[in-house]
Amino acid sequence: MSRTVEAPAAKPSRLLVRGDPAADTLVAVTPEQAGWRYVGFSAHRIAAGAALAGNTGERELCAVLLGGRCAVETGDRRFEDVGGRASPFDGPPHAVYLPPRTAYRIVALGGAIRFDCRVEDLDLADGSVRGLSTSAGPMAAEVVLLAIGHSARDTLAMLVRRGVPMVQKPFQFGVRIEQPQDIVNRVKYGPAPLELKLGAADYNLVARGKPDLFSFCMCAGGNIIPSVSEEGYFCTNGMSLSGRDTPFANSGLVVTIPLEHFPGADVLAGVRLQQQYEQRAFALGRGEYHCPIQGARDFLAGRRSSEPPACSYPRGLVSADIADLVPPVVLEALQHGLPILDRRWRGRFLQRAYLVGPEARGSSPVRMLRDESTRAAPGIEGLYPVGEGAGYAGGIVSAAVDGLRSAMAVIAKYAPLG
């Protein structure tokens, strides 16, 4: 038997994660389960600064590091800095043999990760960061990389109260369209069943206008899902599993909302715009996160669909007028752009297609200001806004690159190499 326990962090850096941790034990197979006489197997994910503790009992144990670094403690012995490869594909593994009847602790090295830890306030003094107030208690810190998501609205409100410099930023808003994947395959591949070799087809479309309507986060062979971060609001998103093998294809159809369409001049006016339509959608869904839906051609004709069609959304559907769930600038772009896209596909883009929404979380409606050279927030020493929530990225890769550049700036200032 083994269990995950706290261990002292090997480095002073800490990663604060608002959500729950992933499962500690990824898989566990006993000899009895497998029908074997002796050999069992288990795989564990150990957060940096935590440890896996147990006793080998009457069996031997070979601990193999799939990736990362650890220290192994057993009795009065400690094996320091075992491992080092980044993944199972980066060179040979490192392993430690433990004989029967041996108590052990395998400590993951690196900065500590705190899950279920929400940042609630900044501790500022004399224009510098001194620490954080969190749901797990106060934490001293001289450097904070603020990498919140674009939906951390309570954190944004706190930052405004603390005087962190921010401005309004244009952001993406629209709906999500879903079609049978087979229609997309035939448009992209022709009559030959190339999806058997190439996988489900996707698309990237733009209908020029004022403003442009464009596809976003197209999910071939995917599902429509709720994108909810707080109670009382509803909006959509899409996802595909690795097989991309559902009979549905879905994509965001969004426009970039100009600042002149924000309902105010304050920095959080864009957030209020999102909330206004997300609250309407939640009410239409009867407070049960049912998804508002309308046939695409019914939408253009201004009539409500008689009954919801088959759809990949898993939590129930409700017929709605999608026009009521988007700002006027989005409605105009949809009415102008959908016929253009349908003509481009010779009548097949809207064939058996339907709209759901609103799709309101395409990017952040604010941007936290930062110095171009130091990448720190102006006037607040030690605070480094990065990624999507700060308004400097529009997806996973661009957020990662932005964070890497800020990490390099922090290292250059506080711990220069060489």
Summary of the structure (lengths in Angstrom):
residues: 418
radius of gyration: 25.7
end to end distance: 44.7
largest distance: 77.6
contacts: 1285
relative contact order: 0.13
helix: 22%
strand: 34%
